[in-house]
Amino acid sequence: MKDTSLSVATPNPSLTSGKQKLALAVAGLGVLLLLIAWASGHAFSPLLLLLTSLGLMSAGVWLFVREEYLRRPEGIKNNGVWFKSLSARGVWGWLAAIVLTGFYTVLYFFPEGWLGGLTQVFDPLSRGLRKMPADKWFVYGSLYTFSILALGVKFIYKYRHNRYQLLRTVSVMFFQLGFAYLIPAFLQLMQQPEYYFTYFWPLKDYYGSPSAVRYYGSATSISVYFIVFSALMTFVATPVLTYFFGKRWYCSWVCGCGGLAETAGDPFRHLSDKSLRAWRIERWMIHSVLVAVVLLTGLLWLNSWQKGGVLGSFSQTYSTVYGYLIGMAFSGVVGVGFYPLMGSRVWCRFGCPMAAILGIFQKKKSKFRITTNGGQCISCGNCSTYCEMGIDVRHYAQRGQDVVRASCVGCGICAAVCPRGVLRLEGASADVGQRTQATRTVHIKLEDVKIL
C-alpha cells in the first residue's frame, strides 16, 4: 500500500564536495607532519619539514577557498553549519576541542622538552629571524601567526563583498604579523628586550607591574620607552579611541586574541550562548577578573613601595595563581580550546579584563553604536545567530533600539548577514550618556502628553 503521509524533508548531511575533501586532506597532511615530528621528538631536515608542512596547509586552505567561495556568487556562505559535525558540536567538533585543549595544556603546563620535536622544526626560522634557537613560545607564536594569516585569507574571500570586513581582517593580520611577531623578533635580533606592542595592561598584567618597570626601565636605552608606550596606550589611547570608535578599535582591529577568534574561530561563531543566564554569568565573570587584576597590580606596587613588608608572600602567591588560572588556563586552554564547543570569543566574552574596561567605556561614554531600523526587520534571526559575543541582536532590531551592549566588539557580522540592511555600525553625534539622557527627556514629555 502506498504511503500517503506527509514527510519532512531533511537536509543533506554531505555538505563538502570531493575537491573540498581533497583540500582538507592536503591541509591535514601538513598538520600530520608536525604531529609526527612532535611525537618522535626529533625532526629530520627541519627546514624542509617546516616548508613542506606549512606549504601543504596553505595549499589546502587555498584549494578549499576556491571551491567554497571563488566558484560561487558573492555572498556570505554559512550553509549547513548546524549539520556539519565540526561546527555543530559533533564528533569532529569534540575531537578538535580535545586536540586544541591538549596542545595548550602541554604548552603552558609541561616542561620545554615535551615540545622538543616541534621546537626543532621551527629552529631554522627562529635562527633566521632572531639569531636564537627556537623555544616553545616561538613555536606557539609562529603557529598562531600562521593560523591568523592563512585563515584570514579564507575570511577575506568569504566576506569579500563587504569592505568593512576586508579592512578589519587585513588590520588584524597586519598587527599580528608585524607588531606581535616580526617586531619582537627584530628586537631580540638587535639585543633589545622582547616586547609585544599589541598587548597592554590589564590584558598583559605583567606590563603594569613593578618588575616590568624595573626591567624595561634599566635594560637598554630604548626599552624605557616601552613603559611610556604601554602607559599611554592604557591611560590615554584606550579611553580616547573607545570614545570615538567603541571597543572595536582594539578587539576587532588590533588584538591578537580577537584576530584568532575572527579568523580561525569564524566557523564556530554561531555556538555562543545567547541566553539571559549566560549574559548574567558573563557580566559577573569578566568584571571579577578585572577586579582581580586591579587588586593584583595594586598589591604588587604596594609591596614594592614597602619592600615586601605588606603581605609579601601572599602577593607572590596571588600573582602565581592569577598567572596559572587566568593568564594560562582561562585565556589559553579554555579561550581557544573551547572554540568548537562554546564559540570563538569565550575568553573575550567571559574573562578578558581589557575587554571589560573597554566595555565600560563603550557602555557609559562612547559615540559608537549599532543602529537599527525595526520597520524593516523580518525576524530571521541571522544577526543573533552569528553574534560571537552572545548578544540577541534581533531583540533590539525588532524594537528599533540601538545596540549599545558593553560586550559588543563591533565586528559587524550582524549587519553583514542581515538580508534587509536593518543594522548599521555608526558613530553618533553624541555619546551614550547624552543619548540616554535625551531618551529619558523624550519619555517624560510623552508621559506629559498622555496625562493631558
C-alpha positions in Angstrom: 0.0 0.0 0.0 1.4 3.4 -0.9 2.3 5.7 2.0 0.4 9.0 1.6 1.6 10.5 4.9 3.4 13.8 4.8 7.2 13.5 5.0 9.5 16.1 6.4 12.5 16.9 4.2 15.8 16.5 5.8 18.9 18.4 4.8 21.7 16.5 3.0 24.4 15.9 5.6 27.0 15.7 2.9 28.0 19.3 2.7 31.5 19.1 1.3 32.4 18.3 -2.3 35.1 15.9 -3.4 37.5 18.8 -4.1 36.9 20.2 -0.6 37.6 16.8 0.9 40.9 16.7 -1.0 41.7 20.2 0.3 41.1 19.1 3.8 43.3 16.0 3.3 46.1 18.2 2.0 45.9 20.5 4.9 45.6 17.6 7.3 48.8 16.0 5.9 50.6 19.2 6.7 49.4 19.1 10.3 50.2 15.4 10.4 53.9 16.1 9.6 54.1 18.4 12.6 52.4 15.9 14.8 54.9 13.1 13.7 57.8 15.4 14.4 56.3 16.2 17.8 55.6 12.6 18.7 59.1 11.4 17.6 60.9 14.1 19.5 63.2 14.6 16.5 62.8 16.4 13.2 64.7 15.1 10.2 65.7 18.0 7.9 63.8 20.7 9.9 63.8 23.4 7.2 62.4 21.0 4.6 59.9 19.6 7.0 58.8 23.1 8.1 58.4 24.4 4.5 56.6 21.2 3.4 54.2 21.3 6.4 53.3 25.0 6.1 53.1 24.7 2.3 50.6 21.8 2.5 48.4 23.6 5.0 48.5 26.8 2.9 47.6 24.8 -0.3 44.8 23.0 1.5 43.3 26.3 2.7 43.6 27.8 -0.8 42.0 24.8 -2.5 39.2 24.9 0.0 38.7 28.6 -0.5 38.5 28.3 -4.3 35.9 25.6 -4.1 33.8 27.2 -1.3 33.8 30.8 -2.3 35.5 31.7 -5.6 33.5 29.4 -7.8 30.2 30.6 -6.4 28.4 34.0 -6.5 29.4 36.6 -3.9 27.6 36.4 -0.6 28.2 35.0 2.9 28.1 31.2 2.8 27.1 29.8 6.2 25.2 26.9 4.5 24.6 23.9 6.8 26.7 25.0 9.8 24.3 23.2 12.1 24.6 20.0 10.1 28.4 19.8 10.0 30.0 17.7 12.7 32.8 20.2 13.2 30.6 23.3 13.6 27.7 21.6 15.4 29.4 20.1 18.4 29.5 16.7 16.7 32.3 14.1 16.9 34.7 16.2 14.9 33.9 19.3 16.9 34.6 17.5 20.2 37.8 15.9 18.7 39.0 19.4 17.6 38.3 20.7 21.1 40.2 17.9 22.7 43.2 18.3 20.5 43.4 22.1 20.9 42.9 21.8 24.7 45.6 19.2 24.9 48.0 21.3 22.9 47.5 24.3 25.1 47.8 22.3 28.2 51.2 20.9 27.1 52.3 24.3 26.0 51.5 26.1 29.3 52.0 23.5 31.9 54.5 21.0 30.7 58.3 21.3 30.5 60.1 22.6 27.4 61.2 19.1 26.4 57.6 18.0 25.8 57.6 20.1 22.6 61.1 19.1 21.6 60.3 17.7 18.1 58.2 20.8 17.2 60.9 23.1 18.5 63.5 21.5 16.2 61.2 22.0 13.2 60.9 25.8 13.9 64.6 26.2 14.8 65.8 27.3 11.3 63.0 30.0 11.2 64.0 31.2 14.7 67.7 31.5 13.9 66.8 33.3 10.7 64.6 35.9 12.4 66.3 36.2 15.9 69.7 34.5 15.6 68.5 32.4 18.6 67.4 28.8 18.9 63.7 28.2 18.9 61.8 27.6 22.2 58.2 26.6 22.7 56.9 30.2 22.8 58.5 30.9 19.4 56.8 27.7 18.1 53.5 28.9 19.5 53.8 32.4 18.2 54.7 31.1 14.7 51.7 28.7 14.6 49.5 31.4 16.0 50.5 33.9 13.3 50.3 31.4 10.5 46.8 30.5 11.6 45.7 34.1 11.5 47.3 34.7 8.1 46.1 31.5 6.4 42.6 31.5 7.8 42.4 35.3 7.4 42.7 34.7 3.7 39.7 32.4 4.0 37.8 35.0 5.9 38.6 37.7 3.3 37.2 35.6 0.5 34.1 34.7 2.4 33.3 38.3 3.2 34.9 39.8 0.1 31.8 41.9 -0.9 31.9 43.7 2.5 34.5 46.5 2.7 34.4 46.8 6.5 35.2 43.1 6.9 38.0 43.3 4.5 39.6 46.3 6.2 39.4 44.9 9.7 40.7 41.5 8.7 43.7 43.0 6.9 44.2 45.1 10.1 44.4 42.1 12.5 46.6 40.2 10.1 48.9 43.2 9.8 49.2 43.8 13.6 49.7 40.2 14.3 52.4 39.7 11.7 54.2 43.0 12.3 53.7 44.1 15.8 53.2 40.8 17.6 55.6 38.6 15.7 58.2 40.3 13.5 59.0 43.4 15.6 59.5 41.4 18.8 61.8 39.0 16.9 63.7 42.0 15.4 64.1 43.5 18.9 65.7 40.3 20.1 67.9 40.3 17.0 69.1 43.8 17.9 69.8 42.7 21.5 66.8 44.5 22.9 64.2 43.2 25.3 61.3 41.3 23.7 58.1 43.5 23.7 54.6 43.0 22.3 53.1 46.3 21.1 49.6 44.9 20.6 49.0 44.0 24.3 48.6 46.4 27.2 47.7 46.4 30.8 45.4 44.9 32.1 45.3 42.2 29.5 49.1 41.9 29.8 49.2 42.2 33.6 53.0 42.0 33.7 53.3 45.3 31.8 51.7 47.1 34.7 53.9 45.5 37.4 56.9 47.0 39.2 59.0 44.2 37.8 58.3 45.3 34.2 59.0 48.9 35.0 62.4 48.0 36.6 63.3 45.6 33.8 62.4 47.7 30.8 63.5 50.9 32.6 67.0 49.6 33.1 67.6 47.0 30.3 68.6 49.3 27.4 68.3 53.0 26.4 65.4 52.2 24.1 63.4 49.8 26.4 62.4 52.6 28.8 60.1 53.9 26.0 58.2 50.6 26.1 56.9 51.5 29.5 55.9 55.0 28.3 54.2 53.5 25.3 52.3 51.0 27.5 51.2 53.7 29.9 50.0 56.0 27.1 48.0 53.1 25.5 46.4 52.1 28.7 45.5 55.5 30.2 45.3 57.8 27.2 44.7 56.0 23.9 42.2 53.4 25.4 39.6 55.9 26.6 40.1 58.3 23.7 39.8 55.7 21.0 37.0 53.9 22.7 35.0 57.2 23.0 35.2 57.7 19.2 35.1 54.1 17.9 33.9 51.9 20.7 35.9 48.8 21.8 36.1 47.6 18.2 39.3 49.6 17.6 41.1 47.1 19.7 39.0 43.9 20.0 38.3 43.6 16.2 41.2 45.6 14.6 44.3 45.1 16.8 44.2 42.4 19.4 45.7 39.0 18.7 43.1 37.1 20.7 40.4 38.8 18.7 42.3 38.2 15.5 42.5 34.4 16.1 38.8 34.4 17.1 37.8 36.2 13.9 39.8 34.0 11.5 40.3 30.5 13.0 37.2 30.9 15.1 34.8 32.1 12.4 33.2 28.7 11.7 32.2 28.5 15.4 30.7 32.0 16.0 27.1 30.7 16.0 27.9 28.4 19.0 27.9 31.3 21.5 25.1 31.1 24.1 22.6 33.9 23.7 20.5 33.2 26.9 20.0 35.7 29.7 21.6 33.2 32.1 24.8 33.3 30.0 24.7 37.1 29.9 24.5 37.2 33.7 27.4 34.8 34.1 29.4 36.8 31.6 29.0 40.1 33.5 29.9 38.5 36.8 33.0 36.7 35.4 34.5 39.4 33.3 34.2 42.1 35.9 35.5 39.7 38.6 38.7 39.1 36.5 39.1 42.9 36.1 38.8 43.4 39.9 41.3 40.5 40.4 44.0 42.0 38.1 43.5 45.5 39.6 44.0 44.1 43.1 47.0 42.2 41.9 48.6 45.2 40.4 47.9 47.4 43.4 49.2 44.8 45.8 52.4 44.4 43.8 53.1 48.1 43.7 52.3 48.4 47.5 54.7 45.7 48.3 57.3 47.2 46.0 56.9 50.5 47.9 57.1 48.8 51.3 59.8 46.4 50.1 57.7 43.4 50.7 56.5 44.5 54.1 52.8 44.2 53.3 51.6 40.7 52.6 54.8 40.0 50.7 54.4 36.2 50.5 50.7 36.5 49.8 51.2 38.8 46.9 53.7 36.4 45.2 51.3 33.5 45.7 48.4 35.6 44.4 50.4 36.6 41.3 51.4 33.0 40.6 47.8 31.7 41.0 46.4 34.5 38.8 49.0 33.7 36.1 48.2 30.0 36.1 44.4 30.2 36.4 43.7 33.4 34.3 46.7 34.0 32.2 47.2 30.4 31.1 44.2 28.1 31.8 41.4 30.6 31.1 42.8 32.7 28.3 44.7 29.9 26.5 43.4 26.4 27.3 39.7 27.4 27.6 39.9 30.5 25.5 41.0 28.7 22.3 40.4 25.0 23.1 36.7 25.6 23.6 36.1 27.3 20.2 34.3 24.2 18.8 32.1 23.9 21.9 31.3 27.5 23.1 32.1 29.7 20.2 35.1 31.8 19.2 35.0 34.5 21.9 35.0 32.5 25.2 37.9 34.5 26.7 36.9 37.8 25.2 33.4 37.4 26.5 33.8 35.9 29.9 37.4 36.7 31.1 39.4 39.4 29.3 40.0 42.4 31.7 40.9 44.6 28.7 37.5 43.9 27.1 35.9 44.7 30.5 37.5 48.1 30.7 36.7 48.9 27.0 33.1 47.7 27.6 32.6 50.1 30.5 33.8 53.0 28.4 31.7 51.8 25.4 28.5 51.5 27.6 28.9 54.7 29.5 30.8 57.1 27.3 31.2 56.4 23.6 29.8 57.5 20.3 29.8 54.0 18.9 26.5 52.2 18.4 24.8 49.8 16.1 21.6 51.5 14.9 18.5 49.5 13.9 15.6 50.0 11.6 12.9 48.0 13.3 10.3 48.6 10.5 12.5 46.6 8.0 13.3 43.7 10.4 11.8 40.3 9.3 12.9 38.5 12.4 15.0 36.0 10.5 17.4 35.8 13.4 20.6 35.8 11.4 22.1 38.7 13.4 21.6 36.9 16.7 22.8 33.5 15.4 26.1 34.8 14.1 26.9 37.2 17.0 30.0 35.7 18.5 29.5 37.7 21.7 26.2 36.1 22.5 24.1 39.2 22.0 20.4 38.7 21.0 20.6 41.4 18.3 17.2 40.5 17.0 15.7 41.6 20.3 17.0 45.1 19.7 16.3 45.1 15.9 12.6 44.2 16.4 12.2 47.1 18.8 14.2 49.6 16.7 16.6 50.0 19.7 20.3 50.9 19.2 22.7 48.1 20.3 25.0 49.6 23.0 25.9 46.5 24.9 29.3 46.6 26.7 30.2 43.2 25.2 29.8 44.2 21.6 33.2 44.1 19.8 31.8 45.9 16.7 32.8 43.0 14.3 29.9 44.0 12.1 28.9 40.4 11.2 25.3 41.0 12.4 25.0 43.8 9.8 26.7 41.7 7.1 24.4 38.8 7.4 21.2 40.9 7.7 19.2 40.4 4.4 17.3 43.7 4.9 20.0 46.2 5.8 18.4 46.7 9.2 21.7 47.2 11.1 24.4 49.8 10.8 27.7 50.5 12.6 27.8 54.2 13.3 29.4 56.9 15.3 26.7 59.1 16.8 26.9 62.9 17.2 26.5 62.5 21.0 27.9 59.9 23.4 25.9 57.2 25.1 25.4 59.1 28.3 24.0 62.2 26.4 21.8 60.0 24.2 20.4 58.2 27.3 19.5 61.5 29.0 17.9 62.7 25.7 15.8 59.5 25.6 14.7 59.9 29.1 13.6 63.5 28.4 11.6 62.3 25.4 9.9 59.7 27.5 9.0 62.3 30.2 7.5 64.6 27.5 5.5 61.7 26.2 4.1 60.9 29.6 3.1 64.6 29.9 1.2 64.3 26.7 -0.6 61.2 27.9 -1.6 63.0 31.1 -3.0 65.9 29.2 
